[in-house]
Amino acid sequence: MSEAAAADQASNTQPYSVSELAFALKRTLEDAYGFVRLRGELSKVTHHANGHVYLTLKDERAAIDGVVWKGQAGRLAIRPQQGMEVVVTGKITSYPQGSRYQIVIETMEAAGVGALLAQLERLKAKLAAEGLFESARKRPLPAMPSVIGVITSPTGAVIRDILHRIRDRWPCRVVVWPVVVQGDAAATQVGAAINGFNALPAGGALPRPDILIVARGGGSVEDLWPFNDEALARTAAASAIPLISAVGHETDTTLIDFVSDRRAPTPTAAAEMATPVLAELKAAVADFASRMHRCGGRVVEDRRSRIGAAERALRRVEDIVELAAQRFGLVSGRLTAGLARNAALHERDLVRISSRLGPGLLSRPQAVQSERLSRLVERLQPAAERRLERLSERLESLGKLHASADPDRPLARGFARVSRADGALVRSGASLVSGEAVTLTFADRVDRHAVIDGAASDASASPPRVVGKPKPKNPAQRDLF
């Protein structure tokens, strides 16, 4: 084709828009590389706040960007970290806005055992620097637990070995929290079981364990890898209940072994660590009882020997009493004669004194007291008369006051006391109503009953009362009495 023909064909070709070309390349990449498996080293690992993970896979000569979407990031077998060598699977796609291609990662696993161990060593160094492996923070195991919590698979031989060993050594209650002990979900379930046991209230329907055992049988590094999870290690370290780690065989070591309060080489050994031997405790108690009885017998025998030795060193009771009895006999013999002499001496003194006794000894004090009494009477009589006179005058004034306050005194002057039916005194005529029953009390203590007739009249309009002979009663007017 000539140059003129080629130029003419190029001028007639339909041009692409940038978007059309970018999305065409995107479809081509996704169709051609819909599933790829890559091996490389992680770098520029960024865990975004929205849950996505952005990273770069590289080797000696090239690098490719990668992304793990939020929904897939939580299901990865390992947590992406800087410098890890991994094998990923996913699809190749492009980012049209930046004309870059990238891999959308669906699965991720460590590239070989060496990479897993290197990752484990880095994690161990990180947790050790935080002090989670310090022996000072590890708690002692309870000596005689009443409830043991076991976190393991309910179908394996491990739980049977633990239950059998506990039953033989220390029969107590065992609460099993079933979990899977292998695979991606193992670390999450074991951590949830540890938190669940710690969240049980004391004295609840489901008893709170005194000690926890996390157990699993042996396996490869990949099989035991869930127990190297960082989140699980932190959960085990934060457990308020003492925890025994029994993961794998004696030569197997996982991260949970370093943060737990005690590591057991096997699940059976964990059951032995958690429980005492009941038969040994009974034998020890019996031995202590026997030793206590023997010690008590030796103490009693020693005290008996010491008392016997002290008894031999003391004097006999008969010797001590005999000397006192002899002294008592001598004193009692002298007592009668002494009493007689004492009575004679007092008799002579009494005779000597009686000659001085006479009626004058009593009459003189009596005359003195009579004279004093006469003087007191002479002084007290005028004072008593004056006080009696004042009290008489006061009594007379009180009598007059009493007579003036006597409510019956006005009755003698022709007045009458008006009281209602309930006994209340009537103090004003305006308070009475027509037809009301009243009682009139006169000076002779005679009560007459009456009924009020007519309405109250104005005092200023009433005619003056004429003193004189009363008018004869109107035959038609009722008698109040």
C-alpha positions as CSV (number, residue, x, y, z in Angstrom):
1,M,0.0,0.0,0.0
2,S,1.3,3.4,-0.9
3,E,1.9,6.1,1.6
4,A,-0.9,8.1,0.1
5,A,-3.4,5.2,0.4
6,A,-2.4,4.6,4.1
7,A,-2.8,8.2,4.9
8,D,-6.2,8.2,3.3
9,Q,-7.3,5.1,5.3
10,A,-6.1,6.7,8.6
11,S,-8.0,9.8,7.9
12,N,-11.2,7.7,7.5
13,T,-10.8,5.6,10.8
14,Q,-13.4,6.4,13.4
15,P,-11.6,7.9,16.5
16,Y,-12.2,6.5,20.1
17,S,-13.0,8.6,23.0
18,V,-10.8,8.3,26.1
19,S,-13.5,6.7,28.1
20,E,-14.3,4.2,25.4
21,L,-10.7,3.1,25.1
22,A,-10.3,2.9,28.9
23,F,-13.3,0.8,29.5
24,A,-12.5,-1.4,26.4
25,L,-9.1,-2.1,27.9
26,K,-10.8,-2.8,31.3
27,R,-13.1,-5.4,29.7
28,T,-10.2,-6.9,27.8
29,L,-8.1,-7.3,31.0
30,E,-11.0,-8.8,33.0
31,D,-11.9,-11.3,30.2
32,A,-8.3,-12.4,29.6
33,Y,-7.2,-12.4,33.3
34,G,-10.5,-13.2,35.1
35,F,-8.6,-15.5,37.5
36,V,-4.9,-15.2,38.3
37,R,-2.7,-16.5,41.1
38,L,0.2,-14.3,42.1
39,R,3.1,-14.6,44.5
40,G,5.0,-11.6,45.8
41,E,5.9,-9.4,48.7
42,L,3.4,-7.0,50.3
43,S,4.3,-3.3,50.5
44,K,2.4,-0.1,51.0
45,V,-0.3,-1.9,53.0
46,T,-3.0,0.5,54.0
47,H,-6.1,-0.5,56.1
48,H,-8.6,2.2,55.2
49,A,-11.2,3.4,57.6
50,N,-14.0,2.3,55.3
51,G,-12.8,-1.3,55.6
52,H,-11.0,-1.7,52.3
53,V,-7.3,-2.7,52.2
54,Y,-5.0,-1.2,49.6
55,L,-1.5,-2.7,48.9
56,T,1.2,-3.4,46.4
57,L,2.5,-6.8,45.3
58,K,6.1,-6.7,44.1
59,D,9.1,-8.9,43.3
60,E,12.6,-8.1,42.2
61,R,11.6,-6.5,38.8
62,A,8.0,-5.4,38.9
63,A,5.1,-4.3,41.1
64,I,1.3,-4.3,40.8
65,D,-1.3,-2.5,42.9
66,G,-3.9,-4.6,44.7
67,V,-7.1,-4.0,46.6
68,V,-9.1,-6.1,49.0
69,W,-12.7,-5.0,49.3
70,K,-14.3,-4.6,52.7
71,G,-16.6,-7.7,52.4
72,Q,-13.6,-9.9,51.5
73,A,-11.0,-8.4,53.9
74,G,-12.6,-10.1,57.0
75,R,-12.5,-13.5,55.3
76,L,-8.8,-13.6,54.5
77,A,-6.8,-16.4,56.0
78,I,-4.1,-13.9,57.2
79,R,-4.0,-10.2,58.0
80,P,-2.0,-8.3,55.3
81,Q,1.1,-6.8,56.8
82,Q,4.1,-5.0,55.4
83,G,6.9,-7.3,54.1
84,M,4.9,-10.5,54.1
85,E,5.4,-12.9,51.2
86,V,2.0,-14.1,50.1
87,V,0.2,-16.0,47.4
88,V,-3.0,-14.3,46.3
89,T,-5.8,-15.1,43.9
90,G,-8.1,-12.6,42.1
91,K,-8.8,-10.9,38.8
92,I,-6.9,-8.2,36.9
93,T,-8.8,-5.1,36.2
94,S,-8.0,-1.4,35.5
95,Y,-8.8,1.9,37.1
96,P,-10.0,4.0,34.2
97,Q,-9.6,7.4,35.9
98,G,-5.9,6.8,36.3
99,S,-5.2,4.5,33.4
100,R,-3.7,1.9,35.9
101,Y,-4.3,-1.8,36.2
102,Q,-4.6,-3.6,39.5
103,I,-5.6,-6.9,41.0
104,V,-8.8,-7.4,43.0
105,I,-7.7,-9.9,45.7
106,E,-10.2,-12.6,46.8
107,T,-7.9,-14.9,48.8
108,M,-4.5,-14.5,50.5
109,E,-2.2,-17.0,52.2
110,A,1.3,-17.0,53.3
111,A,3.9,-18.2,50.8
112,G,5.3,-21.3,52.7
113,V,6.0,-22.2,56.3
114,G,9.0,-19.9,56.5
115,A,6.8,-16.9,55.8
116,L,4.3,-17.9,58.4
117,L,7.0,-18.3,61.0
118,A,8.6,-15.0,60.1
119,Q,5.2,-13.4,60.5
120,L,4.7,-15.1,63.8
121,E,8.1,-13.9,65.1
122,R,7.2,-10.3,64.2
123,L,3.9,-10.6,66.0
124,K,5.6,-12.2,69.1
125,A,8.1,-9.4,69.2
126,K,5.3,-6.8,69.0
127,L,3.2,-8.4,71.9
128,A,6.3,-9.0,74.0
129,A,7.2,-5.3,73.7
130,E,3.7,-4.5,75.1
131,G,4.3,-6.7,78.1
132,L,1.7,-9.4,77.4
133,F,4.3,-12.2,78.0
134,E,5.4,-10.9,81.4
135,S,5.2,-13.5,84.1
136,A,4.2,-10.8,86.6
137,R,0.8,-10.4,84.9
138,K,0.0,-14.2,84.9
139,R,-2.4,-15.2,87.6
140,P,-2.1,-18.3,89.8
141,L,-4.5,-21.2,89.1
142,P,-7.2,-21.9,91.7
143,A,-6.2,-24.8,93.9
144,M,-9.7,-26.5,94.0
145,P,-12.0,-25.3,91.2
146,S,-15.7,-26.1,91.4
147,V,-16.4,-25.3,87.7
148,I,-14.0,-25.7,84.8
149,G,-14.7,-24.2,81.4
150,V,-13.4,-26.1,78.3
151,I,-13.1,-24.4,74.9
152,T,-12.6,-27.1,72.2
153,S,-14.3,-29.1,69.5
154,P,-17.1,-31.2,71.0
155,T,-16.5,-34.2,68.6
156,G,-12.7,-34.8,68.9
157,A,-10.8,-37.0,71.2
158,V,-9.4,-34.0,73.1
159,I,-12.7,-33.4,75.1
160,R,-13.0,-37.1,76.0
161,D,-9.4,-37.2,77.3
162,I,-10.0,-34.0,79.4
163,L,-13.3,-35.2,80.8
164,H,-11.9,-38.6,81.6
165,R,-8.9,-37.1,83.4
166,I,-10.9,-34.6,85.4
167,R,-13.4,-37.4,86.4
168,D,-10.5,-39.5,87.8
169,R,-8.8,-36.8,89.7
170,W,-11.3,-34.2,90.8
171,P,-15.0,-34.8,90.1
172,C,-16.4,-31.3,89.4
173,R,-18.7,-29.5,87.0
174,V,-17.3,-29.1,83.5
175,V,-18.9,-26.6,81.1
176,V,-17.9,-27.1,77.4
177,W,-18.1,-24.3,74.9
178,P,-18.1,-25.9,71.4
179,V,-15.9,-24.3,68.8
180,V,-14.1,-25.2,65.6
181,V,-10.4,-25.5,66.2
182,Q,-9.2,-25.4,62.6
183,G,-9.8,-23.0,59.7
184,D,-10.5,-19.4,59.2
185,A,-13.4,-19.2,61.8
186,A,-11.4,-20.9,64.6
187,A,-9.8,-17.8,66.0
188,T,-13.0,-15.8,66.0
189,Q,-15.0,-18.6,67.7
190,V,-12.3,-19.3,70.4
191,G,-12.1,-15.6,71.2
192,A,-15.9,-15.3,71.4
193,A,-15.9,-18.3,73.8
194,I,-13.3,-16.7,76.1
195,N,-15.3,-13.5,76.2
196,G,-18.5,-15.4,76.7
197,F,-17.2,-17.2,79.8
198,N,-15.9,-14.0,81.2
199,A,-19.3,-12.3,80.7
200,L,-21.2,-14.9,82.8
201,P,-22.4,-13.4,86.0
202,A,-21.5,-15.0,89.3
203,G,-24.3,-17.0,90.8
204,G,-26.3,-17.2,87.5
205,A,-28.1,-20.1,86.0
206,L,-25.0,-21.1,84.1
207,P,-22.1,-21.1,86.6
208,R,-19.1,-18.9,85.9
209,P,-15.9,-21.1,85.6
210,D,-13.1,-20.8,88.0
211,I,-10.6,-21.7,85.3
212,L,-10.6,-22.0,81.5
213,I,-8.9,-24.6,79.2
214,V,-8.4,-23.9,75.5
215,A,-7.5,-27.3,74.0
216,R,-6.7,-28.7,70.6
217,G,-4.9,-31.8,69.3
218,G,-1.7,-31.8,67.3
219,G,-1.3,-30.7,63.7
220,S,0.8,-28.9,61.2
221,V,1.8,-25.3,61.4
222,E,-1.0,-24.4,59.1
223,D,-3.5,-26.4,61.2
224,L,-2.5,-24.6,64.4
225,W,-2.2,-21.1,62.7
226,P,-5.6,-19.8,64.0
227,F,-4.1,-19.9,67.5
228,N,-1.4,-17.4,66.4
229,D,-4.1,-14.8,65.7
230,E,-3.3,-11.4,67.2
231,A,-6.9,-10.7,68.2
232,L,-7.2,-14.1,69.9
233,A,-3.9,-13.5,71.8
234,R,-5.1,-10.2,73.1
235,T,-8.5,-11.7,74.2
236,A,-6.7,-14.5,76.1
237,A,-4.4,-12.0,77.8
238,A,-7.4,-9.8,78.9
239,S,-9.4,-12.8,80.3
240,A,-10.3,-12.2,84.0
241,I,-10.5,-16.0,84.5
242,P,-7.2,-17.9,84.7
243,L,-6.6,-19.6,81.4
244,I,-4.6,-22.8,80.5
245,S,-3.5,-23.2,76.8
246,A,-3.3,-26.8,75.6
247,V,-2.9,-26.4,71.9
248,G,-1.0,-29.2,70.0
249,H,1.6,-31.5,71.3
250,E,4.5,-30.8,73.6
251,T,6.7,-29.6,70.7
252,D,4.0,-27.3,69.2
253,T,4.1,-23.7,70.2
254,T,1.4,-21.1,69.4
255,L,1.0,-17.4,70.3
256,I,-1.8,-18.2,72.8
257,D,0.7,-20.2,74.8
258,F,2.7,-17.1,75.6
259,V,-0.2,-14.9,76.8
260,S,-2.1,-17.6,78.8
261,D,-1.5,-18.0,82.5
262,R,-0.2,-21.5,82.1
263,R,0.8,-23.6,79.1
264,A,0.2,-27.4,79.1
265,P,2.1,-29.7,76.7
266,T,-1.1,-31.8,76.1
267,P,-4.8,-31.5,76.8
268,T,-4.5,-34.3,79.4
269,A,-1.8,-32.4,81.1
270,A,-4.0,-29.3,81.1
271,A,-6.7,-31.3,83.0
272,E,-4.0,-32.3,85.5
273,M,-2.9,-28.7,86.0
274,A,-6.4,-27.5,86.6
275,T,-7.4,-30.1,89.2
276,P,-5.9,-31.6,92.3
277,V,-6.1,-35.3,93.0
278,L,-9.0,-36.0,95.3
279,A,-7.5,-39.3,96.6
280,E,-4.2,-37.5,97.4
281,L,-6.1,-34.7,99.2
282,K,-8.0,-37.3,101.3
283,A,-4.7,-39.1,102.1
284,A,-3.1,-35.8,103.1
285,V,-6.0,-34.9,105.3
286,A,-5.9,-38.3,106.9
287,D,-2.1,-38.0,107.4
288,F,-2.6,-34.6,109.0
289,A,-5.2,-35.9,111.3
290,S,-3.0,-38.8,112.4
291,R,0.0,-36.5,112.9
292,M,-2.3,-34.1,114.9
293,H,-3.4,-37.0,117.2
294,R,0.2,-38.1,117.6
295,C,1.4,-34.6,118.4
296,G,-1.5,-34.1,120.8
297,G,-0.6,-37.4,122.6
298,R,3.0,-36.4,122.8
299,V,2.1,-32.9,124.2
300,V,-0.2,-34.6,126.9
301,E,2.5,-37.1,127.8
302,D,5.1,-34.3,128.0
303,R,2.8,-32.3,130.3
304,R,2.2,-35.4,132.4
305,S,6.0,-36.0,132.8
306,R,6.6,-32.3,133.7
307,I,3.8,-32.5,136.3
308,G,5.3,-35.7,137.8
309,A,8.8,-34.1,138.0
310,A,7.3,-31.0,139.6
311,E,5.4,-33.2,142.1
312,R,8.6,-34.9,143.2
313,A,10.2,-31.6,143.8
314,L,7.3,-30.3,146.0
315,R,6.8,-31.1,149.7
316,R,4.1,-33.6,150.7
317,V,0.7,-32.2,151.6
318,E,0.8,-34.0,154.9
319,D,4.0,-32.3,156.0
320,I,2.6,-28.9,155.1
321,V,-0.7,-29.5,156.9
322,E,0.9,-31.1,160.0
323,L,3.0,-27.9,160.8
324,A,-0.1,-25.7,160.4
325,A,-2.2,-28.0,162.5
326,Q,0.4,-27.9,165.3
327,R,0.4,-24.1,165.2
328,F,-3.4,-24.1,165.3
329,G,-3.5,-26.4,168.4
330,L,-1.0,-24.2,170.3
331,V,-3.0,-21.0,169.4
332,S,-6.4,-22.5,170.2
333,G,-5.0,-23.6,173.7
334,R,-4.0,-20.0,174.5
335,L,-7.2,-18.5,173.1
336,T,-9.5,-19.4,176.0
337,A,-7.1,-18.0,178.7
338,G,-6.6,-14.9,176.6
339,L,-10.4,-14.3,176.3
340,A,-10.8,-14.6,180.0
341,R,-8.0,-12.2,180.7
342,N,-9.4,-9.7,178.2
343,A,-12.9,-9.9,179.8
344,A,-11.4,-9.3,183.3
345,L,-9.5,-6.2,182.0
346,H,-12.7,-4.8,180.5
347,E,-14.6,-5.5,183.6
348,R,-12.2,-3.5,185.8
349,D,-12.3,-0.6,183.3
350,L,-16.1,-0.6,183.4
351,V,-16.2,-0.6,187.2
352,R,-13.7,2.3,187.3
353,I,-15.8,4.3,184.8
354,S,-19.2,3.5,186.3
355,S,-18.3,5.4,189.5
356,R,-18.3,8.6,187.5
357,L,-21.7,8.0,185.8
358,G,-24.8,9.6,187.3
359,P,-28.1,11.4,186.5
360,G,-26.2,14.7,186.3
361,L,-24.4,13.6,183.1
362,L,-27.8,13.4,181.4
363,S,-29.7,16.3,183.0
364,R,-27.1,18.9,182.1
365,P,-27.2,18.4,178.3
366,Q,-31.0,18.1,178.5
367,A,-31.3,21.5,180.3
368,V,-29.0,23.1,177.7
369,Q,-31.1,21.7,174.8
370,S,-34.4,22.9,176.5
371,E,-33.0,26.4,176.9
372,R,-32.0,26.5,173.2
373,L,-35.5,25.3,172.2
374,S,-37.2,28.0,174.3
375,R,-35.1,30.7,172.6
376,L,-36.0,29.3,169.2
377,V,-39.7,29.3,170.0
378,E,-39.6,32.8,171.2
379,R,-38.1,33.9,167.9
380,L,-40.3,31.8,165.6
381,Q,-43.7,32.5,167.1
382,P,-43.9,36.2,166.0
383,A,-42.7,35.3,162.6
384,A,-45.2,32.5,162.2
385,E,-48.0,34.8,163.4
386,R,-47.1,37.5,160.8
387,R,-46.9,34.9,158.0
388,L,-50.3,33.4,159.1
389,E,-51.8,36.9,159.0
390,R,-50.5,37.6,155.5
391,L,-51.8,34.2,154.2
392,S,-55.2,34.9,155.8
393,E,-55.5,38.2,154.1
394,R,-54.5,36.6,150.8
395,L,-57.1,33.8,151.3
396,E,-59.8,36.4,152.0
397,S,-59.0,38.4,148.8
398,L,-59.1,35.1,146.8
399,G,-62.5,34.3,148.4
400,K,-63.9,37.7,147.3
401,L,-62.4,37.2,143.8
402,H,-64.0,33.8,143.7
403,A,-67.4,35.1,144.8
404,S,-67.3,37.9,142.2
405,A,-66.4,35.4,139.5
406,D,-69.2,33.0,140.5
407,P,-71.5,32.5,137.4
408,D,-74.5,31.8,139.7
409,R,-74.2,35.0,141.7
410,P,-76.2,37.2,139.2
411,L,-79.0,34.6,139.4
412,A,-79.7,35.8,143.0
413,R,-80.5,39.2,141.6
414,G,-83.3,38.0,139.4
415,F,-81.3,37.0,136.3
416,A,-81.5,33.7,134.5
417,R,-78.9,31.9,132.5
418,V,-79.9,30.9,129.0
419,S,-78.3,27.8,127.4
420,R,-78.9,26.0,124.2
421,A,-79.9,22.4,123.8
422,D,-76.2,21.3,123.6
423,G,-75.4,23.2,126.8
424,A,-73.7,26.2,125.1
425,L,-74.4,29.6,126.8
426,V,-76.4,32.1,124.8
427,R,-74.6,35.4,124.8
428,S,-76.9,37.5,122.5
429,G,-80.5,37.3,121.6
430,A,-79.8,37.9,117.9
431,S,-78.2,34.5,117.8
432,L,-81.4,32.7,118.7
433,V,-83.9,31.7,116.0
434,S,-87.6,31.3,116.2
435,G,-88.6,27.8,117.4
436,E,-85.2,27.1,119.0
437,A,-85.4,25.2,122.3
438,V,-83.5,26.8,125.2
439,T,-83.0,26.1,128.9
440,L,-83.4,28.8,131.7
441,T,-81.5,28.3,134.9
442,F,-82.6,30.3,138.0
443,A,-81.1,31.1,141.4
444,D,-82.8,28.1,143.1
445,R,-81.0,25.8,140.6
446,V,-84.2,25.0,138.9
447,D,-84.0,24.6,135.1
448,R,-87.0,25.4,132.9
449,H,-87.3,24.7,129.2
450,A,-88.6,27.2,126.8
451,V,-89.0,27.8,123.0
452,I,-88.1,31.0,121.3
453,D,-91.1,32.7,119.8
454,G,-91.1,35.6,117.3
455,A,-88.2,37.3,115.5
456,A,-85.6,39.5,117.0
457,S,-86.5,43.2,117.2
458,D,-84.3,46.3,117.0
459,A,-83.3,47.4,120.5
460,S,-83.7,51.1,119.6
461,A,-87.3,50.6,118.5
462,S,-88.4,48.6,121.6
463,P,-90.5,50.7,124.0
464,P,-89.0,51.5,127.4
465,R,-89.7,49.0,130.1
466,V,-92.3,50.2,132.8
467,V,-91.5,49.2,136.2
468,G,-94.5,48.4,138.2
469,K,-97.2,46.0,138.5
470,P,-97.1,43.6,135.6
471,K,-100.1,43.6,133.3
472,P,-102.3,40.6,133.3
473,K,-101.3,38.0,130.7
474,N,-103.2,37.8,127.5
475,P,-105.1,34.5,127.6
476,A,-104.2,33.9,124.0
477,Q,-100.4,34.2,124.7
478,R,-98.6,31.1,125.5
479,D,-96.8,30.7,128.8
480,L,-93.0,30.2,128.4
481,F,-93.0,28.2,131.6
